[in-house]
Amino acid sequence: MRLIESLLCFSHAVFFFQLTLSLLLEETGKTVAFHSGGFIVRNGSSQSALREKDTPELLDAKDSNVSQHECNFCSETFASRNALFRHVSICDEVDNIQGQQEQKNEVKLRKKIRSTKHTFIFRIAYYATVDIIKLEASEAQLAGRQLQQAFKKVMAEYIHHERNDANASTDNYAIEKDLEIWKSMISTQSSLAVQRHKTLSQEIGCAAANDVVTISIVAPIEACGGDGRLLTFLLHEMQQHLDEVAQQNNVVVKLLDVDNLKRTFHAENSATQRVYHYLLPLHWLKDGNELEQWWLKDIDSAIKVDTTGFSAFETQPPSNSLKTFRNALKRAESISVPNRRVRRRLLQDESSPTNGKDQSLYRRIEKVATRRLGTLTNRERRAWHNFADPVLQGAASPNQEPVWRVLDRARISHFLKEPNDNGGVVAVLEFQGDDFIPQQVRRVVGTALAVNNGWLPEDIFDLATSADSIMDTVLAPGGRLYLDTVRFHFDEDAIQTLSYDNKINVSCDHPTVWLSNQLMRKKLSQDQKTKELKWMRNIKNAVAPQMMLQLEAINESTLVNGHEPLEPPPEYYMAVLNLLRTVVESRKWPTTSNARSKVIRSEKDVSKGSERKQINGGSFTVVNPNVHRKSFELPQANSYFPALVEAVFDLEKSISRHDVGVVDVDQTLNKSKEECRKPSSHCAINFNAQFTPHVDSGRGMGQSLSMIVGLGDYSGGEIFVEGVKYPIRYNPLEFDGWKLRHWTNFYAGERFSLVYFTPEE
């Protein structure tokens, strides 16, 4: 009974649902037909009921409003999909549509070809035909520009020529439209520093025997005859264009090789090692004339002479001058740093020798190069700031990472005879390194030459590459330096053009020999020889003695007498001095920031290899609340020492009323001061902090000069600004800390210093 009642309830519910749905659809002008499989909604109201014998199939056939299947080719309609498929196999319009589709595919293919990126790699040699003072930029920059201009011109001619030969329509691929590809052209060059620091750019006056340049474009190269014919066309036509503009641009560019890479490559960032050569006349060395005669006599009876001019000699040199010079260059090389366990064992072994090659183990290693290939990794990085172009100033400070470079090798590679009848002999010096800063190679050559002649000590490179020293170095004459090759250790196996042993595809002499002859011919004039002789005398009589005085000053600065009588401080300094001493006695001196700690010297115990950190001391910064701007957040020291902050900036006002020494950019000291100093926004407060050579970060805002003054009972502790020593104990000094390198001299006693400055907002 319950089952029957349930069925009756369900049937009543279905009936009322059908009735309600029919009434609702009649109001919208539609009808509904119910059957055993469901119901169908129709447009129109021609029938209000449906016979039970009508099936869905009959409804589809009877109802003319049912959607039909239409042929996309001829627009004919069909009642079923099967009928439509049978029609498509015999439709006449299909062939026409397929032809149109093939045209669409062809257009897509041509667009794909057009959007293909191609990277062309060039190997070039170049040198300047005029004196470097007449060049508007370095030879590397000028050669790169000429190469890009030649590439644009020749590629445009090639694309236009190939399309005309193929009778292709120029409506869609007109030359004017093709020139849009040059807007996306990207060029990289191994000798230029575009993405690296500016201090790593190749110097003016440096030629190249093997520079690498890449040019990336988006162009339809595959549609223009393929790579083989294109590369041959580029090699010859571009060289012709480069020869035509050489006289106008004062730089001769020789195209050595070209290839079209199938991968992405960056000539600047992918370079792992650069090799430079310097052509050193043998008569510059000690006993140089005798060495020249020996070489010229022995070369005639040499056992073997290769294409570079290197020979195996039958007799020994007349003196040990070559050996001395070779050892001097060796001292400039970076050592391979053993692991900590081996280094600790060697340092603790009292029986190990401390001279010769093992002496390098006792040198303090500041930084080590990693992520290099094979034996090049774990090489010592040395600070070459003293061997940089002085124009760089603060950019070549030892606290700047670019000056820390690895010199893998410095040696005498081979000898060459000058290209004239009465020519002398030239020693080709080779320098291999991860990178070089401007004038580094020439200053290494000049300094090693001074060591060879006995004008400088043998350990000059150890002293000059110390991060704690600032001194002059000897600069060798320009016009004799060139880039020999660039290594790409991680790409040479994949890119044949970069292979180190790959023969360059040229029909003339080897590029190194060709370039060496060109450079030597420019130095054969009597005027050049007179200038170089005068330069040698200047090293002996002026530069070397000045360097010796600087070395003596450095040695004397480490010896500070702490028993000298000290003058009492002026009265207006006492408030700040007492507050500083209170902070020290309370042992609440703030911790030095990590960034500032990098330029503060730490005392080293060499025998144990550990650091002795001072319990009280360091550096922290406070902000002037009266000059505070929203961009400057008040440090915690302002809230910890409010009385000290107020006294420090009141002291600046008092100091400004008196004469303050001012060091100009040319390092001249002026004592007179007409205008009072504007209030500074910041002050660095230092206690027993001895700073290493550095330049300040940021840029001056409202004032370009920092002001420093020393307080406390100490002797020594002067400040060096570009190698010149200035006493600052209660003797304020202004200087441009953002441009001029400065550091703290050794001292004895209690030393405070205040540095007032205003950083960039």
ZAMARGU-4260 file (C-alpha; in steps of 0.2 Angstrom, whole numbers, plus 5000, padded with zeros to 4 digits):
<rodrens>
0) 5000/5000/5000 | 5014/5012/5004 | 5022/5009/4987 | 5006/5012/4978 | 5003/5028/4988
5) 5021/5034/4984 | 5018/5031/4965 | 5002/5041/4965 | 5011/5055/4974 | 5025/5055/4961
10) 5013/5055/4946 | 5003/5069/4953 | 5019/5079/4955 | 5024/5076/4937 | 5007/5081/4931
15) 5007/5097/4940 | 5025/5101/4934 | 5020/5098/4916 | 5005/5109/4918 | 5015/5123/4926
20) 5029/5122/4913 | 5016/5123/4899 | 5007/5138/4906 | 5024/5147/4908 | 5030/5144/4891
25) 5013/5149/4882 | 5016/5166/4889 | 5033/5167/4880 | 5026/5161/4864 | 5033/5144/4865
30) 5027/5126/4867 | 5033/5111/4875 | 5031/5092/4870 | 5033/5079/4883 | 5038/5061/4879
35) 5045/5046/4888 | 5063/5052/4885 | 5060/5069/4891 | 5053/5085/4883 | 5056/5097/4869
40) 5054/5116/4869 | 5048/5123/4852 | 5048/5140/4845 | 5030/5145/4840 | 5013/5140/4847
45) 5006/5129/4832 | 5003/5114/4843 | 4999/5114/4861 | 4999/5095/4863 | 5010/5081/4857
50) 5004/5064/4852 | 5012/5050/4862 | 5017/5040/4846 | 5028/5055/4840 | 5047/5051/4844
55) 5061/5064/4845 | 5067/5058/4828 | 5050/5062/4820 | 5050/5079/4829 | 5067/5083/4822
60) 5061/5079/4804 | 5043/5087/4806 | 5049/5103/4815 | 5056/5115/4802 | 5063/5126/4816
65) 5076/5114/4822 | 5094/5120/4819 | 5102/5113/4803 | 5120/5108/4800 | 5129/5120/4788
70) 5144/5117/4776 | 5157/5130/4780 | 5163/5128/4762 | 5147/5131/4751 | 5134/5135/4765
75) 5122/5121/4761 | 5112/5114/4775 | 5109/5096/4781 | 5098/5088/4793 | 5112/5077/4801
80) 5130/5077/4804 | 5132/5061/4794 | 5124/5069/4778 | 5136/5084/4781 | 5151/5073/4781
85) 5146/5064/4765 | 5144/5081/4757 | 5161/5087/4762 | 5170/5073/4753 | 5163/5079/4736
90) 5161/5098/4739 | 5169/5108/4725 | 5173/5123/4736 | 5185/5112/4747 | 5200/5114/4735
95) 5198/5133/4734 | 5198/5134/4753 | 5213/5122/4755 | 5222/5134/4743 | 5218/5148/4754
100) 5223/5139/4770 | 5240/5135/4762 | 5242/5153/4758 | 5238/5157/4777 | 5251/5144/4782
105) 5264/5152/4771 | 5261/5169/4778 | 5263/5162/4795 | 5279/5153/4790 | 5286/5169/4783
110) 5281/5179/4798 | 5290/5166/4809 | 5305/5167/4798 | 5305/5186/4799 | 5304/5185/4818
115) 5319/5174/4820 | 5333/5181/4830 | 5351/5179/4823 | 5367/5182/4833 | 5382/5186/4822
120) 5399/5184/4830 | 5414/5194/4823 | 5432/5193/4828 | 5441/5209/4824 | 5458/5218/4825
125) 5461/5237/4826 | 5473/5251/4830 | 5473/5270/4830 | 5481/5279/4816 | 5483/5295/4826
130) 5489/5300/4843 | 5477/5296/4857 | 5474/5314/4862 | 5465/5316/4845 | 5453/5302/4848
135) 5436/5306/4854 | 5434/5289/4862 | 5444/5273/4865 | 5449/5262/4850 | 5437/5248/4856
140) 5422/5260/4855 | 5427/5267/4838 | 5430/5250/4831 | 5413/5244/4838 | 5404/5258/4830
145) 5412/5256/4813 | 5408/5237/4813 | 5390/5240/4817 | 5388/5253/4803 | 5396/5242/4791
150) 5385/5228/4796 | 5369/5238/4793 | 5375/5244/4776 | 5380/5227/4770 | 5365/5217/4777
155) 5353/5229/4769 | 5361/5227/4752 | 5362/5208/4754 | 5343/5206/4758 | 5338/5218/4744
160) 5349/5209/4731 | 5344/5192/4736 | 5325/5196/4735 | 5327/5204/4718 | 5336/5188/4711
165) 5322/5178/4718 | 5309/5189/4709 | 5300/5191/4725 | 5288/5205/4728 | 5294/5220/4737
170) 5277/5226/4742 | 5277/5216/4758 | 5296/5216/4761 | 5301/5233/4755 | 5319/5239/4760
175) 5311/5253/4770 | 5301/5241/4780 | 5316/5229/4782 | 5326/5243/4790 | 5315/5242/4805
180) 5325/5227/4811 | 5339/5239/4815 | 5329/5246/4829 | 5330/5230/4838 | 5349/5227/4835
185) 5359/5223/4850 | 5378/5223/4850 | 5390/5217/4864 | 5409/5218/4864 | 5421/5209/4875
190) 5432/5224/4877 | 5419/5237/4883 | 5411/5238/4900 | 5392/5241/4897 | 5385/5230/4909
195) 5400/5229/4920 | 5408/5243/4931 | 5415/5258/4921 | 5432/5255/4928 | 5433/5239/4918
200) 5432/5247/4901 | 5447/5246/4889 | 5458/5261/4891 | 5461/5273/4877 | 5477/5269/4867
205) 5475/5250/4868 | 5474/5241/4851 | 5467/5224/4849 | 5473/5208/4839 | 5458/5198/4843
210) 5442/5207/4850 | 5425/5198/4850 | 5409/5207/4845 | 5392/5201/4843 | 5377/5209/4834
215) 5360/5202/4836 | 5345/5206/4824 | 5328/5200/4820 | 5329/5197/4801 | 5323/5184/4787
220) 5340/5177/4784 | 5334/5160/4780 | 5324/5167/4766 | 5339/5176/4758 | 5350/5162/4753
225) 5357/5153/4769 | 5372/5156/4780 | 5386/5150/4769 | 5384/5163/4755 | 5379/5177/4768
230) 5394/5175/4779 | 5406/5175/4764 | 5397/5191/4758 | 5398/5199/4775 | 5417/5195/4777
235) 5422/5203/4760 | 5410/5218/4759 | 5411/5223/4777 | 5430/5224/4776 | 5429/5234/4760
240) 5417/5246/4769 | 5429/5247/4785 | 5444/5251/4774 | 5434/5265/4766 | 5430/5274/4782
245) 5447/5270/4791 | 5455/5286/4787 | 5440/5297/4792 | 5438/5288/4809 | 5456/5287/4813
250) 5455/5268/4817 | 5460/5254/4806 | 5448/5239/4808 | 5452/5222/4801 | 5438/5209/4800
255) 5446/5192/4804 | 5431/5180/4805 | 5412/5180/4806 | 5399/5167/4810 | 5380/5165/4813
260) 5376/5157/4830 | 5361/5147/4833 | 5361/5152/4851 | 5361/5167/4863 | 5378/5173/4867
265) 5385/5189/4876 | 5403/5194/4872 | 5405/5205/4887 | 5397/5194/4901 | 5403/5177/4894
270) 5422/5182/4894 | 5431/5172/4907 | 5449/5178/4904 | 5457/5192/4894 | 5475/5192/4888
275) 5485/5208/4884 | 5502/5210/4877 | 5514/5224/4879 | 5529/5227/4867 | 5544/5231/4878
280) 5560/5237/4870 | 5574/5227/4877 | 5585/5241/4879 | 5574/5248/4893 | 5580/5234/4904
285) 5596/5235/4914 | 5610/5230/4902 | 5598/5231/4888 | 5610/5235/4874 | 5620/5220/4878
290) 5604/5209/4878 | 5599/5216/4861 | 5616/5212/4854 | 5615/5194/4861 | 5598/5191/4854
295) 5602/5197/4837 | 5617/5187/4836 | 5609/5171/4843 | 5594/5172/4833 | 5604/5169/4817
300) 5610/5152/4824 | 5594/5148/4833 | 5588/5130/4834 | 5570/5133/4830 | 5560/5149/4826
305) 5542/5149/4825 | 5530/5161/4817 | 5529/5172/4832 | 5548/5175/4833 | 5551/5165/4848
310) 5567/5155/4848 | 5577/5142/4858 | 5594/5150/4861 | 5610/5142/4860 | 5619/5154/4872
315) 5615/5161/4889 | 5611/5180/4891 | 5625/5191/4896 | 5618/5196/4912 | 5604/5191/4924
320) 5593/5206/4919 | 5580/5195/4911 | 5579/5184/4926 | 5577/5199/4937 | 5563/5206/4926
325) 5554/5189/4925 | 5554/5187/4944 | 5547/5205/4946 | 5533/5201/4935 | 5530/5184/4944
330) 5528/5194/4960 | 5513/5203/4952 | 5504/5187/4949 | 5489/5180/4960 | 5493/5165/4969
335) 5483/5149/4969 | 5476/5149/4987 | 5476/5131/4995 | 5462/5125/5006 | 5461/5131/5024
340) 5468/5114/5030 | 5484/5115/5019 | 5486/5133/5022 | 5485/5131/5041 | 5497/5117/5041
345) 5510/5126/5030 | 5509/5142/5041 | 5511/5132/5057 | 5526/5122/5050 | 5541/5131/5057
350) 5553/5121/5046 | 5544/5126/5030 | 5555/5139/5020 | 5550/5157/5020 | 5558/5163/5005
355) 5555/5161/4986 | 5539/5153/4980 | 5533/5148/4997 | 5534/5166/5004 | 5517/5169/4995
360) 5509/5157/5008 | 5513/5170/5021 | 5504/5184/5012 | 5488/5190/5019 | 5474/5184/5007
365) 5460/5197/5007 | 5448/5189/4994 | 5448/5174/4983 | 5440/5172/4966 | 5428/5158/4963
370) 5416/5151/4950 | 5430/5150/4937 | 5435/5135/4927 | 5447/5122/4932 | 5464/5128/4939
375) 5458/5146/4937 | 5447/5145/4952 | 5453/5149/4970 | 5465/5162/4964 | 5469/5177/4975
380) 5461/5193/4971 | 5472/5208/4974 | 5468/5226/4975 | 5475/5235/4960 | 5469/5253/4965
385) 5486/5260/4965 | 5488/5254/4947 | 5472/5262/4940 | 5470/5278/4930 | 5471/5293/4943
390) 5456/5300/4933 | 5445/5287/4941 | 5448/5294/4959 | 5436/5286/4971 | 5429/5273/4958
395) 5446/5265/4960 | 5446/5265/4979 | 5450/5248/4987 | 5433/5247/4994 | 5426/5246/4976
400) 5425/5228/4970 | 5430/5231/4952 | 5448/5235/4958 | 5450/5217/4965 | 5456/5207/4951
405) 5465/5191/4947 | 5481/5192/4937 | 5483/5174/4932 | 5500/5176/4923 | 5513/5189/4919
410) 5528/5183/4909 | 5539/5186/4894 | 5530/5178/4880 | 5543/5179/4866 | 5554/5192/4857
415) 5552/5201/4840 | 5563/5211/4829 | 5558/5229/4825 | 5552/5230/4807 | 5567/5240/4800
420) 5585/5237/4795 | 5593/5244/4811 | 5578/5240/4822 | 5581/5234/4840 | 5573/5219/4849
425) 5556/5220/4858 | 5551/5208/4872 | 5532/5204/4871 | 5525/5203/4888 | 5509/5193/4891
430) 5496/5197/4905 | 5482/5185/4908 | 5468/5189/4920 | 5450/5189/4924 | 5449/5207/4920
435) 5459/5223/4920 | 5456/5241/4925 | 5463/5256/4914 | 5482/5258/4915 | 5484/5242/4926
440) 5495/5233/4913 | 5505/5248/4909 | 5508/5252/4927 | 5513/5234/4931 | 5526/5235/4917
445) 5533/5252/4923 | 5534/5246/4941 | 5543/5230/4936 | 5555/5239/4925 | 5559/5250/4940
450) 5562/5235/4950 | 5573/5228/4936 | 5584/5243/4936 | 5586/5243/4955 | 5575/5259/4958
455) 5562/5250/4968 | 5562/5236/4981 | 5557/5218/4975 | 5542/5217/4986 | 5534/5233/4979
460) 5519/5223/4972 | 5515/5216/4989 | 5515/5233/4996 | 5506/5242/4982 | 5492/5229/4981
465) 5488/5230/4999 | 5471/5238/5003 | 5479/5249/5017 | 5491/5258/5005 | 5489/5272/4993
470) 5505/5276/4983 | 5510/5281/4965 | 5516/5268/4953 | 5526/5269/4937 | 5516/5271/4921
475) 5524/5264/4905 | 5522/5273/4888 | 5506/5270/4878 | 5504/5264/4861 | 5513/5248/4864
480) 5498/5239/4872 | 5485/5228/4863 | 5472/5215/4867 | 5479/5198/4861 | 5464/5187/4864
485) 5448/5184/4874 | 5444/5167/4882 | 5427/5160/4884 | 5430/5144/4894 | 5412/5139/4896
490) 5408/5142/4877 | 5423/5137/4867 | 5418/5119/4865 | 5400/5124/4859 | 5405/5138/4848
495) 5419/5134/4835 | 5423/5152/4831 | 5428/5155/4850 | 5440/5140/4850 | 5456/5145/4857
500) 5466/5134/4845 | 5455/5139/4830 | 5464/5146/4815 | 5457/5163/4810 | 5451/5163/4793
505) 5462/5176/4785 | 5474/5176/4770 | 5487/5188/4777 | 5499/5187/4792 | 5493/5181/4809
510) 5484/5196/4817 | 5496/5197/4832 | 5511/5198/4820 | 5502/5210/4809 | 5496/5221/4823
515) 5513/5221/4832 | 5522/5227/4816 | 5509/5241/4814 | 5512/5247/4832 | 5531/5245/4831
520) 5532/5256/4815 | 5523/5270/4824 | 5537/5270/4838 | 5552/5270/4826 | 5553/5289/4824
525) 5567/5298/4832 | 5554/5309/4841 | 5546/5294/4850 | 5563/5287/4855 | 5568/5304/4863
530) 5551/5304/4872 | 5554/5287/4879 | 5572/5290/4884 | 5566/5306/4894 | 5553/5295/4902
535) 5566/5283/4908 | 5576/5297/4916 | 5560/5304/4924 | 5557/5286/4933 | 5575/5286/4939
540) 5575/5304/4946 | 5558/5308/4951 | 5544/5294/4951 | 5555/5281/4959 | 5562/5292/4973
545) 5544/5299/4976 | 5538/5281/4978 | 5552/5277/4991 | 5547/5292/5001 | 5529/5286/5001
550) 5535/5269/5007 | 5545/5277/5021 | 5530/5287/5026 | 5519/5271/5027 | 5532/5262/5038
555) 5534/5277/5049 | 5515/5279/5051 | 5514/5262/5059 | 5527/5268/5073 | 5517/5280/5084
560) 5524/5287/5100 | 5511/5287/5113 | 5521/5298/5125 | 5521/5314/5116 | 5514/5329/5126
565) 5496/5333/5120 | 5488/5350/5119 | 5472/5353/5130 | 5456/5353/5120 | 5447/5370/5116
570) 5433/5373/5129 | 5419/5371/5116 | 5424/5353/5113 | 5423/5348/5131 | 5404/5345/5132
575) 5404/5332/5117 | 5420/5324/5123 | 5413/5321/5141 | 5397/5314/5134 | 5407/5302/5122
580) 5418/5296/5137 | 5402/5293/5147 | 5395/5282/5133 | 5411/5272/5132 | 5412/5270/5151
585) 5394/5263/5151 | 5399/5250/5138 | 5384/5255/5128 | 5393/5259/5112 | 5382/5254/5097
590) 5387/5240/5086 | 5395/5245/5069 | 5385/5241/5054 | 5391/5228/5042 | 5393/5240/5027
595) 5404/5251/5038 | 5414/5237/5046 | 5421/5233/5028 | 5431/5249/5028 | 5437/5248/5046
600) 5454/5240/5049 | 5454/5225/5061 | 5469/5220/5071 | 5476/5204/5064 | 5486/5191/5074
605) 5496/5184/5059 | 5504/5169/5069 | 5487/5163/5074 | 5476/5169/5060 | 5463/5176/5071
610) 5456/5193/5074 | 5456/5203/5091 | 5439/5213/5091 | 5438/5228/5102 | 5426/5227/5116
615) 5422/5246/5116 | 5423/5255/5099 | 5417/5256/5082 | 5406/5268/5072 | 5387/5274/5072
620) 5377/5288/5065 | 5365/5301/5072 | 5354/5312/5062 | 5351/5331/5065 | 5333/5333/5071
625) 5333/5351/5065 | 5338/5346/5047 | 5328/5330/5047 | 5319/5326/5031 | 5305/5313/5028
630) 5317/5302/5018 | 5329/5300/5033 | 5323/5289/5047 | 5329/5293/5064 | 5341/5280/5070
635) 5340/5272/5087 | 5355/5281/5093 | 5345/5297/5092 | 5333/5290/5105 | 5347/5282/5116
640) 5358/5297/5117 | 5348/5313/5114 | 5360/5324/5124 | 5374/5318/5114 | 5365/5321/5098
645) 5361/5339/5103 | 5379/5343/5108 | 5386/5335/5092 | 5377/5347/5081 | 5379/5362/5092
650) 5397/5358/5091 | 5396/5360/5072 | 5389/5377/5073 | 5403/5382/5085 | 5416/5375/5073
655) 5409/5384/5058 | 5413/5400/5067 | 5431/5397/5066 | 5443/5394/5052 | 5442/5376/5044
660) 5454/5368/5033 | 5447/5364/5016 | 5456/5351/5004 | 5451/5355/4986 | 5449/5342/4973
665) 5467/5346/4967 | 5473/5342/4985 | 5477/5360/4990 | 5474/5365/5008 | 5465/5382/5011
670) 5464/5389/5028 | 5453/5404/5025 | 5434/5402/5025 | 5422/5416/5020 | 5405/5407/5022
675) 5399/5397/5037 | 5396/5379/5034 | 5378/5374/5032 | 5371/5362/5045 | 5373/5344/5041
680) 5360/5331/5042 | 5371/5317/5048 | 5386/5314/5059 | 5396/5298/5060 | 5403/5296/5077
685) 5419/5285/5078 | 5429/5278/5093 | 5445/5269/5090 | 5440/5265/5072 | 5454/5265/5060
690) 5447/5266/5042 | 5455/5259/5027 | 5457/5268/5010 | 5439/5271/5004 | 5427/5284/4997
695) 5410/5288/5004 | 5395/5281/4997 | 5381/5292/4990 | 5381/5310/4984 | 5381/5326/4994
700) 5364/5334/4996 | 5366/5353/4998 | 5385/5352/5002 | 5398/5342/4993 | 5411/5343/5007
705) 5412/5332/5023 | 5420/5339/5038 | 5430/5328/5051 | 5437/5333/5067 | 5447/5322/5080
710) 5444/5322/5099 | 5452/5313/5114 | 5470/5310/5120 | 5479/5302/5106 | 5495/5304/5096
715) 5495/5300/5077 | 5478/5296/5070 | 5480/5309/5056 | 5469/5307/5040 | 5476/5304/5023
720) 5467/5311/5008 | 5474/5304/4992 | 5491/5301/5001 | 5493/5318/5009 | 5493/5317/5028
725) 5482/5330/5038 | 5481/5332/5057 | 5463/5333/5063 | 5465/5333/5082 | 5454/5348/5087
730) 5458/5354/5069 | 5443/5352/5058 | 5446/5348/5040 | 5434/5348/5025 | 5436/5337/5010
735) 5426/5329/4996 | 5424/5312/5003 | 5413/5306/4989 | 5428/5308/4976 | 5444/5308/4986
740) 5451/5292/4994 | 5454/5294/5012 | 5459/5284/5027 | 5465/5284/5045 | 5484/5284/5050
745) 5489/5273/5065 | 5487/5280/5082 | 5490/5277/5101 | 5478/5282/5114 | 5459/5287/5115
750) 5453/5293/5099 | 5436/5300/5094 | 5431/5307/5077 | 5416/5316/5071 | 5412/5316/5052
755) 5398/5328/5047 | 5390/5325/5031 | 5373/5326/5021 | 5369/5311/5010 | 5358/5310/4995
760) 5340/5312/4999
</rodrens>
